[in-house]
């Protein structure tokens, strides 16, 4: 364990040398050009802070409690490894918040002063602040360099400013709630029927058990590809496998210069994915009329403000983001849902008798088990959250996992779900907006994910016999990020027809 952690630290340091620091990549929005070590100019003093003007007369910033953020040698107080370790991504946030007795605290990530926000109230306020400064590009997307390469330079996820706004205007209409309900609902509905019936053919161990998690992952990739390409198009051979290899690179050490590393394999898989989809994109461009597939909609959409259309690079880079959001992160929430419904049969009975509560249940799942542990931004204009300032040129982190843990601190999961059942359905749906991000950078695929989760829940609770499987006793239900939030033992189940 100690050796693997040391290797991770060394690998991380080498990645900074080879790839360049994360922060300059965020500042310059350069995806493929490496950067030297920067001379950081963080706004630590009153004269360097600005709220939209450069008068230099602002009072000293009120910083949250936390670790030291010196202009030099900040790596001595750095929390990067703790944050990026899949085993501690969630616990790190709650540990630091408890240590400083504050849901907003400061530290250093990637040798850069950083403010964490780890409460639901704080995240909502931070999202409003980000939206307030959006016309002036008050924040920028911030991703490690090899993540930027994996998603691509035109991906809406890694873009900021005018380019981000343009891409979102062009992409979001094809993923609207109306399109989901009118066009893609039948695909999701029939796909889930086939998935549940197909579980009968999954190979089991000698006791009749198998891991549900790999099946969920494969299914949501297949549904995402069917929505992307349309039912009439055959999925290119090896595409699903390459998407799995590519997604593993998102939580790997960024050793792209080592050919056999997970990161390098992910980059090669990315090229194969692009090469496989390009001919289908060409075919869609030449089709008249365009198909009802997501690819067809992306090809035909026009920016109402400029009259522009998406280029091939725009579409291909964003296809990876859309498939990832519609498969791995959705599989994460679906695994959590299946686990909870399997553990609490009284919850299944409640939802069957109160189907209007399914929206609220899905929202609660997303809050309890956030598929994404955090989101990072580079601050370009001073933000203010709950009385604390976040200076210019610092980073700010949306601590989704920390916010979930804070909300249910001291409660066992059984208490959470007993409380859910007791609450009146008149409360309406629980807002899951924080789980899909916050502010002007909410996940564009959130309506697809919600549709898939609600439909799956309806099918699982619709049978009076409860969920169609039993859980293997003694398995580990603790979850870790990989890259979604998944049970460590893969959620081992036995179909009821095989149960003794």
C-alpha positions in Angstrom: 0.0 0.0 0.0 2.8 2.4 1.0 4.8 1.6 -2.2 1.8 2.2 -4.4 1.1 5.5 -2.8 4.8 6.5 -3.2 4.6 5.5 -6.9 1.4 7.6 -7.3 3.1 10.7 -5.8 6.2 10.2 -8.0 4.0 9.7 -11.1 2.1 12.8 -10.3 5.2 14.9 -10.0 6.5 13.5 -13.3 3.3 14.3 -14.9 3.7 18.0 -13.9 7.1 18.0 -15.6 6.0 16.2 -18.8 2.5 17.6 -19.2 2.9 21.0 -17.6 1.0 22.3 -14.6 -2.7 22.1 -14.5 -3.3 25.7 -13.7 -1.5 27.3 -16.7 -3.5 24.9 -18.9 -6.7 26.3 -17.3 -5.6 29.9 -17.6 -4.5 29.8 -21.2 -7.1 27.1 -22.3 -4.3 25.4 -24.2 -4.9 21.7 -24.5 -1.9 20.3 -26.3 0.9 22.7 -25.5 3.0 21.9 -22.4 3.7 24.7 -20.0 6.8 25.4 -17.9 6.5 25.7 -14.1 4.6 29.0 -13.6 5.3 32.0 -11.5 2.0 32.0 -9.7 0.3 35.4 -9.2 -2.4 34.5 -6.9 -4.5 37.4 -5.5 -3.5 37.1 -1.9 -3.3 40.8 -1.2 -6.0 43.5 -1.0 -4.4 45.5 -3.8 -4.5 42.6 -6.2 -8.2 41.7 -5.6 -10.9 43.0 -7.8 -14.6 42.7 -8.0 -14.9 43.9 -11.6 -12.7 46.9 -11.2 -9.0 47.6 -10.7 -9.2 50.4 -8.1 -7.1 48.5 -5.6 -9.2 49.9 -2.8 -11.0 46.7 -1.8 -10.6 45.6 1.8 -8.4 42.6 2.6 -10.1 39.4 1.5 -11.8 37.3 4.2 -10.4 33.9 3.5 -11.9 30.7 4.9 -10.0 28.7 7.5 -7.7 25.9 6.4 -4.1 25.1 5.3 -1.4 27.6 4.6 -1.3 28.9 1.1 2.1 30.5 0.7 3.2 32.0 -2.6 6.2 29.6 -2.7 6.7 26.0 -1.5 2.9 25.5 -1.4 3.6 21.9 -2.4 4.6 21.3 1.2 0.9 22.0 2.2 -0.6 20.3 -0.9 -3.6 18.0 -0.8 -3.6 16.8 -4.4 -2.8 13.2 -3.8 -5.5 12.9 -1.1 -8.1 14.4 -3.4 -7.2 12.3 -6.4 -6.9 9.0 -4.5 -10.2 7.1 -5.4 -10.2 5.7 -1.8 -10.2 9.1 -0.2 -11.9 11.4 -2.7 -15.0 11.6 -0.5 -13.5 11.1 3.0 -10.9 13.8 2.4 -13.5 16.5 2.0 -15.4 15.6 5.2 -12.1 15.2 7.1 -10.8 18.6 6.2 -14.3 20.2 6.8 -14.4 18.7 10.3 -10.8 19.6 11.0 -11.5 23.3 10.3 -15.0 23.2 11.6 -16.2 24.8 8.4 -18.0 23.7 5.2 -15.7 26.1 3.3 -12.0 25.7 3.7 -8.8 26.6 1.9 -5.9 24.3 0.9 -3.5 23.8 -2.0 -4.3 21.6 -5.0 -1.8 21.2 -7.8 0.4 23.6 -5.8 -2.3 26.3 -6.2 -4.3 28.0 -3.5 -7.8 26.4 -3.5 -11.1 26.9 -1.7 -13.4 23.9 -1.1 -17.1 24.3 -0.7 -18.6 21.2 0.9 -22.3 21.9 1.8 -25.4 21.8 -0.3 -26.2 25.4 0.6 -22.7 26.5 -0.2 -22.7 24.7 -3.6 -26.0 26.4 -4.6 -24.6 29.8 -3.6 -21.3 29.1 -5.4 -23.3 28.2 -8.5 -25.2 31.5 -8.3 -21.9 33.4 -8.0 -20.5 31.6 -11.0 -23.7 32.4 -13.0 -23.5 36.1 -11.8 -19.9 36.4 -13.2 -20.6 34.4 -16.4 -20.9 37.4 -18.7 -17.4 38.4 -17.7 -16.1 34.8 -17.7 -15.6 34.9 -14.0 -14.5 31.3 -13.8 -12.9 28.8 -16.2 -13.0 25.0 -16.5 -10.0 23.4 -14.8 -8.9 19.9 -15.7 -5.6 18.1 -15.5 -3.8 18.2 -18.9 -4.3 14.5 -19.7 -8.0 14.8 -18.9 -8.2 17.6 -21.5 -6.5 15.4 -24.0 -8.9 12.5 -23.3 -12.0 14.6 -23.7 -10.6 16.7 -26.5 -10.0 20.4 -27.0 -13.5 21.1 -28.3 -15.4 19.3 -25.5 -17.8 21.6 -23.7 -16.7 20.1 -20.5 -13.2 21.6 -20.7 -14.0 24.8 -22.5 -14.8 28.2 -21.0 -16.0 31.6 -22.1 -17.5 32.2 -25.5 -16.5 28.8 -26.8 -18.2 27.1 -23.9 -21.4 29.2 -24.4 -21.4 28.5 -28.2 -21.0 24.7 -27.7 -23.7 24.6 -25.0 -26.2 26.5 -27.2 -25.6 24.0 -30.0 -25.6 20.8 -28.0 -28.2 21.3 -25.2 -31.3 21.4 -27.5 -30.5 17.8 -28.7 -30.5 16.7 -25.1 -33.5 18.6 -23.8 -36.1 17.0 -21.5 -38.7 17.3 -24.3 -36.4 15.3 -26.7 -35.7 12.7 -24.0 -39.4 12.1 -23.4 -40.7 12.2 -27.0 -37.8 10.6 -28.9 -35.6 8.5 -26.6 -38.0 7.2 -24.0 -39.0 4.2 -26.2 -35.3 3.3 -26.7 -34.6 3.5 -22.9 -37.8 1.6 -22.1 -37.3 -1.3 -24.5 -33.6 -1.4 -23.7 -34.2 -1.8 -20.0 -36.7 -4.6 -20.6 -34.1 -6.4 -22.7 -31.4 -5.8 -20.0 -33.5 -7.2 -17.1 -34.6 -10.3 -19.1 -31.0 -10.7 -20.4 -29.7 -11.1 -16.9 -30.9 -14.7 -17.0 -28.1 -15.5 -19.5 -25.3 -14.0 -17.5 -22.6 -16.5 -16.4 -22.7 -17.1 -12.6 -20.4 -18.7 -10.1 -21.1 -22.2 -8.7 -23.5 -20.7 -6.1 -25.5 -18.8 -8.8 -24.2 -15.3 -8.0 -22.7 -12.8 -10.4 -21.7 -9.1 -10.3 -24.4 -6.7 -11.4 -22.1 -3.8 -11.8 -20.3 -4.9 -15.0 -23.6 -5.7 -16.6 -24.9 -2.2 -15.7 -21.9 -0.6 -17.2 -22.1 -2.5 -20.5 -25.9 -1.8 -20.7 -25.6 2.0 -20.3 -22.8 2.2 -22.8 -25.0 0.2 -25.3 -28.0 2.5 -24.7 -25.8 5.6 -25.0 -24.5 4.3 -28.4 -28.0 3.4 -29.6 -29.2 6.9 -28.8 -26.1 8.4 -30.4 -26.1 6.4 -33.6 -29.7 5.4 -33.9 -31.3 2.0 -34.1 -30.6 1.6 -37.8 -26.9 1.8 -37.4 -24.8 -1.1 -36.2 -22.3 -0.3 -33.4 -18.8 -0.7 -34.8 -17.0 -3.7 -33.5 -14.8 -3.0 -30.4 -16.3 0.4 -29.8 -17.9 -0.5 -26.4 -14.6 -2.0 -25.2 -12.6 1.0 -26.3 -15.0 3.3 -24.4 -14.4 1.2 -21.3 -10.6 1.5 -21.8 -10.9 5.2 -22.4 -12.9 5.8 -19.2 -10.3 4.0 -17.1 -7.8 6.7 -18.1 -9.8 9.4 -16.3 -8.6 8.1 -12.9 -5.2 6.8 -13.9 -1.8 8.3 -13.2 -1.2 10.6 -16.2 1.8 8.6 -17.5 0.9 9.0 -21.2 4.6 8.8 -22.1 4.7 5.1 -20.9 3.1 3.0 -23.7 1.7 0.3 -21.4 0.3 2.7 -18.9 -3.5 3.0 -18.4 -3.3 6.6 -19.5 -1.5 5.7 -22.8 -3.9 2.9 -23.5 -6.8 5.3 -22.9 -5.3 7.8 -25.5 -5.0 5.0 -28.1 -8.6 3.9 -27.4 -9.7 7.5 -27.9 -8.2 7.5 -31.4 -9.9 4.3 -32.3 -13.2 5.6 -31.0 -12.9 8.8 -33.2 -11.8 6.6 -36.2 -14.9 4.4 -35.7 -17.4 7.3 -35.4 -16.0 9.5 -38.2 -17.4 7.4 -41.1 -20.9 7.4 -39.4 -20.7 11.1 -38.9 -19.8 11.6 -42.6 -22.8 9.3 -43.5 -25.1 11.4 -41.4 -23.9 14.7 -43.0 -24.7 13.3 -46.4 -28.1 12.0 -45.4 -31.3 13.8 -46.4 -33.2 14.1 -44.2 -31.1 13.6 -41.1 -32.0 10.7 -38.8 -33.6 11.1 -35.4 -30.4 9.9 -33.8 -28.4 12.2 -31.5 -25.7 12.3 -34.1 -28.3 13.4 -36.7 -29.5 16.1 -34.4 -26.0 17.4 -33.7 -25.3 17.6 -37.4 -28.4 19.5 -38.2 -28.5 21.9 -35.2 -27.9 25.6 -36.0 -26.8 28.3 -33.6 -29.7 30.9 -33.6 -27.3 33.7 -32.7 -24.6 33.1 -35.3 -26.1 30.7 -37.9 -23.1 28.4 -37.3 -23.2 24.6 -37.2 -21.1 22.2 -35.2 -17.9 21.1 -37.0 -16.7 17.5 -37.1 -14.2 18.2 -34.3 -16.9 19.8 -32.2 -19.1 16.7 -32.5 -16.5 14.1 -32.1 -14.9 15.7 -29.0 -18.3 16.1 -27.4 -19.5 12.6 -28.2 -17.0 11.3 -25.7 -18.4 13.6 -23.0 -22.0 12.7 -23.8 -21.3 9.0 -23.8 -19.4 9.2 -20.6 -22.1 11.2 -18.9 -24.8 8.8 -20.2 -23.0 5.6 -19.3 -20.4 5.4 -16.5 -21.9 8.1 -14.3 -25.4 6.8 -14.9 -24.3 3.3 -14.2 -22.9 4.6 -10.9 -26.2 6.0 -9.8 -28.0 2.9 -11.1 -25.8 0.7 -9.1 -26.5 2.7 -6.0 -30.2 2.5 -6.7 -30.1 -1.2 -7.2 -28.2 -1.6 -3.9 -30.6 0.5 -1.9 -33.7 -1.2 -3.3 -32.2 -4.6 -2.6 -31.3 -3.8 1.0 -34.6 -2.1 1.9 -37.7 -4.1 0.7 -40.0 -1.7 2.6 -38.7 1.1 0.3 -39.7 -1.0 -2.8 -43.2 -1.5 -1.4 -43.5 2.2 -0.6 -42.5 3.2 -4.2 -44.8 0.6 -5.7 -47.7 2.1 -3.8 -46.6 5.7 -4.2 -45.2 5.9 -7.8 -45.2 9.7 -7.6 -42.4 9.4 -5.1 -40.0 7.9 -7.6 -38.8 11.3 -8.8 -38.0 12.2 -5.2 -36.3 8.8 -4.7 -34.0 9.3 -7.7 -33.1 12.8 -6.5 -32.3 11.4 -3.1 -30.1 8.6 -4.6 -28.1 11.2 -6.5 -27.7 13.2 -3.4 -26.7 10.3 -1.2 -24.3 8.7 -3.7 -23.0 11.5 -6.0 -21.5 10.0 -9.2 -19.0 12.8 -9.4 -16.9 13.6 -6.2 -16.0 17.1 -7.1 -15.7 19.8 -9.9 -12.9 22.3 -10.2 -12.8 25.9 -11.6 -10.2 28.6 -11.9 -11.4 31.9 -10.5 -11.0 34.9 -12.8 -13.1 37.3 -10.8 -13.4 37.4 -7.0 -16.3 35.2 -5.8 -18.1 35.5 -2.4 -19.7 32.5 -0.7 -21.2 32.5 2.7 -19.2 35.6 3.8 -15.8 34.2 2.5 -13.9 35.5 -0.5 -12.4 33.3 -3.2 -9.6 35.4 -4.7 -8.8 35.8 -8.4 -6.4 33.2 -9.8 -7.2 30.7 -7.0 -9.1 27.5 -7.7 -12.5 26.7 -6.3 -13.7 23.1 -5.9 -17.4 22.0 -5.8 -17.2 19.3 -3.1 -20.2 17.2 -4.1 -19.2 14.2 -2.1 -18.5 16.3 1.0 -21.8 18.0 0.7 -23.6 14.7 0.7 -21.7 13.4 3.7 -22.4 16.6 5.6 -26.1 16.4 5.0 -26.4 12.9 6.5 -23.7 13.2 9.1 -24.4 10.9 12.1 -27.2 9.0 10.2 -27.0 5.4 9.2 -28.3 4.6 5.7 -31.2 2.7 7.2 -32.3 5.9 9.0 -32.0 7.9 5.8 -34.4 5.6 3.9 -36.8 5.1 6.9 -37.0 8.9 7.0 -37.7 9.0 3.3 -40.6 6.6 3.6 -42.1 8.6 6.4 -42.0 11.9 4.5 -45.1 12.9 2.7 -45.0 12.6 -1.1 -46.5 16.1 -1.3 -43.0 17.3 -0.6 -42.3 16.9 -4.4 -39.1 15.8 -6.1 -35.8 16.4 -4.4 -33.7 18.7 -6.4 -30.7 16.8 -7.8 -29.2 19.8 -9.6 -26.1 19.8 -7.4 -25.4 16.1 -8.4 -25.3 17.2 -12.0 -23.1 20.2 -11.3 -24.1 23.7 -10.5 -24.1 27.1 -12.0 -23.6 27.7 -15.8 -21.8 24.4 -16.2 -24.5 21.8 -15.4 -24.1 18.5 -17.1 -25.8 18.7 -20.5 -26.8 15.0 -20.3 -28.7 15.3 -17.0 -32.1 14.8 -18.6 -31.0 11.5 -20.2 -29.5 10.3 -16.9 -32.7 11.2 -15.1 -34.9 9.4 -17.7 -32.8 6.2 -17.5 -32.8 6.2 -13.7 -36.5 6.8 -13.3 -37.4 4.2 -15.9 -35.2 1.6 -14.2 -36.7 2.4 -10.8 -40.3 2.0 -12.2 -39.4 -1.5 -13.6 -37.7 -2.7 -10.4 -40.5 -1.7 -8.0 -43.4 -2.6 -10.4 -43.3 -6.3 -9.5 -45.1 -7.2 -6.3 -42.3 -9.7 -5.6 -39.8 -6.8 -5.2 -36.5 -6.6 -7.1 -35.8 -9.7 -9.2 -32.7 -10.8 -7.3 -31.2 -11.5 -3.8 -27.9 -10.2 -2.5 -25.0 -12.4 -1.6 -24.4 -12.2 2.1 -21.1 -10.8 3.5 -20.2 -8.7 0.5 -18.7 -5.2 0.8 -21.2 -2.5 0.0 -18.7 0.3 0.7 -18.3 2.5 -2.4 -15.3 4.0 -4.1 -14.8 6.2 -7.1 -13.7 4.3 -10.2 -14.4 6.7 -11.9 -18.1 6.7 -10.9 -19.2 5.7 -7.3 -19.4 1.9 -7.2 -19.7 -0.8 -4.6 -16.3 -2.4 -4.0 -17.5 -6.0 -4.6 -19.5 -5.2 -7.7 -22.9 -5.8 -6.2 -23.1 -9.6 -6.3 -26.7 -10.9 -6.9 -28.6 -14.1 -7.6 -31.7 -14.0 -9.7 -34.7 -15.2 -7.7 -35.6 -17.9 -10.1 -32.3 -19.5 -9.0 -32.5 -18.7 -5.3 -33.2 -21.6 -3.1 
